[in-house]
Amino acid sequence: MASTTAAPSGTRLRVPTRTCVACRTARAKRDLQRIVRTPDGRVQLDPTGKLAGRGAYACIDTDCLSTAITRGALARALRTSLPPAFVEIHGSGATTTHIEGGARGQE
């Protein structure tokens, strides 16, 4: 599921891809935001992508995070119920609604 690009030395450079839990579009990992359920049960955004725990990804530049919260996709992916404080802070939507790809991320 990872795409490759040519590196300056002629070798292939692996670009990790992940799938958004809301729109199911496969994108480069750096184009998505990671939400993590830590081992102690907290749900939080993970800007570094390195926190320990079960993670899920949502598009950064769309309202995918609020859609995932509303539809229950984020709770399913994290295998936990979302805390009301997290829903209140992050469930309000994003600034743009630009979606690349398509229903399956292949268009």
Secondary structure as the mmCIF struct_conf table of DSSP 4:
data_model
#
loop_
_struct_conf.conf_type_id
_struct_conf.id
_struct_conf.beg_label_comp_id
_struct_conf.beg_label_asym_id
_struct_conf.beg_label_seq_id
_struct_conf.end_label_comp_id
_struct_conf.end_label_asym_id
_struct_conf.end_label_seq_id
STRN STRN1 SER A 3 ALA A 6
TURN_TY1_P TURN_TY1_P1 PRO A 8 SER A 9
BEND BEND1 GLY A 10 THR A 11
STRN STRN2 ARG A 12 VAL A 15
STRN STRN3 THR A 17 THR A 19
TURN_TY1_P TURN_TY1_P2 VAL A 21 CYS A 23
STRN STRN4 ALA A 26 ALA A 28
HELX_RH_3T_P HELX_RH_3T_P1 LYS A 29 ASP A 31
STRN STRN5 LEU A 32 ARG A 37
TURN_TY1_P TURN_TY1_P3 PRO A 39 ASP A 40
BEND BEND2 GLY A 41 GLY A 41
STRN STRN6 VAL A 43 ASP A 46
BEND BEND3 PRO A 47 GLY A 49
BEND BEND4 ALA A 52 GLY A 53
STRN STRN7 ARG A 54 CYS A 59
BEND BEND5 ILE A 60 ASP A 63
HELX_RH_AL_P HELX_RH_AL_P1 CYS A 64 ARG A 71
TURN_TY1_P TURN_TY1_P4 GLY A 72 GLY A 72
HELX_RH_AL_P HELX_RH_AL_P2 ALA A 73 LEU A 78
TURN_TY1_P TURN_TY1_P5 ARG A 79 ARG A 79
BEND BEND6 THR A 80 THR A 80
HELX_LH_PP_P HELX_LH_PP_P1 SER A 81 PRO A 83
HELX_RH_AL_P HELX_RH_AL_P3 PRO A 84 HIS A 90
TURN_TY1_P TURN_TY1_P6 GLY A 91 SER A 92
BEND BEND7 THR A 95 THR A 95
BEND BEND8 GLY A 101 GLY A 101
BEND BEND9 ALA A 103 GLY A 105
#
